[in-house]
Amino acid sequence: MNIKKNLGWIIPVAIIVVIVLWAIGGYNGMVKMDEQVQNKWANVETQYQRRADLIPNLVSTVKGYAKHEQQTLEDVVKARSEATQVKVDAENLTPEKLAAFQKAQSGVSSALGRLLAVAENYPDLKANQNFLELQSQLEGTENRITVARKDFNDTAKSYNQAIRQFPKNILAGIFGFEKKSYFEAEAGSEKAPKVEF
């Protein structure tokens, strides 16, 4: 009789313990994944900051050779300034905030593209070792940005899948884990650019 009484409360307690342990493990797993997303976002920001830090040196190098290209130089400086003003918190990566960040960074990319195109008109500048080194660092940074964005998207995808799959979606809802946004291709990037000579 005592064994039946003991089993009567042991089984519900065991079930509760299993559920609590599962919830703790699930919660900790989601926290770990959320931290990974934040880390990957920090890597993206680091690479964009690296690019922003290269711009003043590049502009100053070009300025010495291309004095009458003042508007292009000002556009690069302005785009850099605007891009560094857009801050996005990794905890709050909404599609709108990510789009604003991406738009500001696209402005920098566009201005830099125009600056490098201007440099083609100045053979002395193209031969300048400092310019060549800065251009190489900028190209390397653009590649790092691409890799960091891809890593961020991959990590955000894993996180989003984890918090949306049953039964973890229940825990995610209870503890407030929300879906993270992705970097997306810019509008019109699916069309090949038109090149004219």
C-alpha positions as CSV (number, residue, x, y, z in Angstrom):
1,M,0.0,0.0,0.0
2,N,2.9,2.4,0.8
3,I,4.5,1.7,-2.5
4,K,1.3,2.7,-4.4
5,K,1.0,5.9,-2.4
6,N,4.6,6.8,-3.1
7,L,4.2,6.0,-6.8
8,G,1.2,8.3,-6.8
9,W,3.2,11.4,-6.1
10,I,6.6,10.3,-7.5
11,I,5.4,10.0,-11.1
12,P,3.9,13.6,-11.2
13,V,7.0,15.0,-9.5
14,A,9.2,13.2,-12.0
15,I,7.2,14.5,-14.9
16,I,7.5,18.0,-13.5
17,V,11.2,17.7,-13.0
18,V,11.6,16.5,-16.6
19,I,9.6,19.4,-17.9
20,V,11.5,21.9,-15.8
21,L,14.9,20.5,-17.0
22,W,13.7,20.6,-20.6
23,A,12.6,24.2,-20.1
24,I,15.9,25.2,-18.6
25,G,17.9,23.5,-21.4
26,G,15.7,25.1,-24.0
27,Y,15.9,28.5,-22.5
28,N,19.7,28.3,-22.1
29,G,20.0,27.1,-25.7
30,M,18.0,30.1,-27.0
31,V,20.1,32.5,-24.9
32,K,23.2,31.0,-26.4
33,M,21.9,31.4,-29.9
34,D,20.7,34.9,-29.3
35,E,24.2,35.8,-28.0
36,Q,25.7,34.3,-31.2
37,V,23.4,36.5,-33.3
38,Q,24.5,39.5,-31.3
39,N,28.2,38.5,-31.8
40,K,27.7,38.2,-35.5
41,W,26.0,41.5,-35.6
42,A,29.0,43.1,-33.8
43,N,31.3,41.5,-36.4
44,V,29.2,43.2,-39.2
45,E,29.4,46.6,-37.4
46,T,33.2,46.1,-36.9
47,Q,33.8,45.6,-40.6
48,Y,31.6,48.6,-41.5
49,Q,33.6,50.6,-39.0
50,R,36.8,49.4,-40.5
51,R,35.6,50.7,-43.8
52,A,34.5,54.0,-42.3
53,D,38.0,54.4,-40.7
54,L,39.7,53.9,-44.1
55,I,37.7,56.6,-45.8
56,P,39.4,59.7,-44.4
57,N,42.8,58.5,-45.5
58,L,41.5,57.6,-48.9
59,V,39.8,61.0,-49.4
60,S,42.9,62.8,-48.2
61,T,45.1,60.9,-50.6
62,V,42.7,61.5,-53.6
63,K,42.3,65.2,-52.6
64,G,46.0,65.9,-53.3
65,Y,45.7,64.7,-56.9
66,A,42.1,65.5,-57.8
67,K,41.5,69.0,-56.6
68,H,38.7,69.8,-59.0
69,E,36.7,66.7,-57.9
70,Q,35.7,68.4,-54.7
71,Q,32.0,67.4,-55.0
72,T,32.9,63.7,-55.2
73,L,35.1,64.0,-52.1
74,E,32.4,65.8,-50.2
75,D,29.9,63.2,-51.1
76,V,32.1,60.4,-49.7
77,V,32.7,62.3,-46.5
78,K,28.9,63.1,-46.2
79,A,27.9,59.4,-46.8
80,R,30.5,58.2,-44.3
81,S,29.1,60.7,-41.7
82,E,25.5,59.7,-42.3
83,A,26.4,56.0,-42.1
84,T,28.2,56.3,-38.8
85,Q,25.2,58.0,-37.3
86,V,22.9,55.0,-38.0
87,K,23.1,52.7,-35.0
88,V,21.3,49.5,-34.7
89,D,21.0,47.6,-31.4
90,A,21.6,43.8,-31.8
91,E,18.8,43.3,-29.3
92,N,16.3,45.1,-31.5
93,L,17.1,44.1,-35.1
94,T,13.8,45.1,-36.8
95,P,13.5,45.0,-40.5
96,E,13.0,48.8,-40.6
97,K,16.2,49.5,-38.6
98,L,18.2,47.0,-40.6
99,A,16.9,48.6,-43.8
100,A,17.9,52.1,-42.6
101,F,21.4,50.8,-41.7
102,Q,21.7,49.0,-45.0
103,K,20.6,52.1,-46.9
104,A,23.2,54.3,-45.1
105,Q,25.9,51.8,-45.9
106,S,24.8,51.6,-49.5
107,G,25.3,55.3,-49.7
108,V,28.9,54.9,-48.6
109,S,29.4,52.1,-51.1
110,S,28.0,54.2,-53.9
111,A,30.1,57.3,-53.0
112,L,33.2,55.2,-52.8
113,G,32.4,53.7,-56.2
114,R,32.3,57.2,-57.7
115,L,35.5,58.1,-55.9
116,L,37.4,55.1,-57.2
117,A,36.0,55.8,-60.7
118,V,37.3,59.4,-60.5
119,A,40.7,58.0,-59.6
120,E,40.8,56.3,-63.0
121,N,41.2,59.8,-64.6
122,Y,44.4,60.4,-62.6
123,P,47.4,58.2,-63.6
124,D,49.6,59.7,-61.0
125,L,47.1,58.9,-58.3
126,K,46.6,55.3,-59.6
127,A,50.4,54.9,-59.3
128,N,50.6,56.3,-55.8
129,Q,51.6,53.6,-53.3
130,N,49.5,55.0,-50.5
131,F,46.4,55.1,-52.7
132,L,47.0,51.5,-54.0
133,E,47.4,50.3,-50.4
134,L,44.2,52.0,-49.3
135,Q,42.4,50.7,-52.3
136,S,43.6,47.2,-51.5
137,Q,42.5,47.5,-47.9
138,L,39.1,48.8,-48.9
139,E,38.6,45.9,-51.3
140,G,39.6,43.5,-48.5
141,T,37.2,45.2,-46.1
142,E,34.4,45.0,-48.7
143,N,35.0,41.2,-48.8
144,R,35.1,41.0,-45.0
145,I,31.8,42.9,-44.9
146,T,30.2,40.4,-47.3
147,V,31.5,37.4,-45.2
148,A,30.3,39.1,-41.9
149,R,26.9,39.7,-43.4
150,K,26.6,36.1,-44.6
151,D,27.7,34.8,-41.2
152,F,25.1,37.0,-39.5
153,N,22.4,35.8,-41.8
154,D,23.3,32.2,-41.3
155,T,23.3,32.6,-37.5
156,A,20.1,34.6,-37.5
157,K,18.5,31.8,-39.6
158,S,19.5,29.1,-37.2
159,Y,18.2,31.2,-34.3
160,N,14.9,32.0,-36.1
161,Q,14.4,28.3,-36.9
162,A,15.1,27.3,-33.3
163,I,12.6,29.7,-31.8
164,R,9.9,29.0,-34.3
165,Q,10.0,25.2,-34.1
166,F,7.6,23.3,-31.8
167,P,7.9,23.0,-28.8
168,K,10.6,25.6,-28.3
169,N,8.3,28.2,-29.9
170,I,6.3,27.9,-26.6
171,L,9.3,28.8,-24.5
172,A,10.3,31.5,-27.0
173,G,6.9,33.1,-26.6
174,I,7.0,32.9,-22.8
175,F,10.5,34.4,-22.5
176,G,10.1,37.0,-25.3
177,F,12.6,35.6,-27.8
178,E,11.7,37.3,-31.1
179,K,12.7,36.6,-34.7
180,K,15.8,38.4,-36.0
181,S,15.9,40.3,-39.4
182,Y,18.2,39.4,-42.2
183,F,20.4,41.5,-44.5
184,E,18.7,41.4,-47.9
185,A,19.9,42.3,-51.4
186,E,19.2,45.9,-52.3
187,A,16.3,46.7,-54.6
188,G,17.4,46.4,-58.2
189,S,20.4,44.3,-57.5
190,E,18.9,41.4,-59.3
191,K,19.4,43.3,-62.6
192,A,22.9,43.4,-64.2
193,P,24.4,46.9,-64.3
194,K,24.5,48.5,-67.7
195,V,28.0,49.3,-68.8
196,E,28.6,51.8,-71.6
197,F,31.9,52.9,-73.1
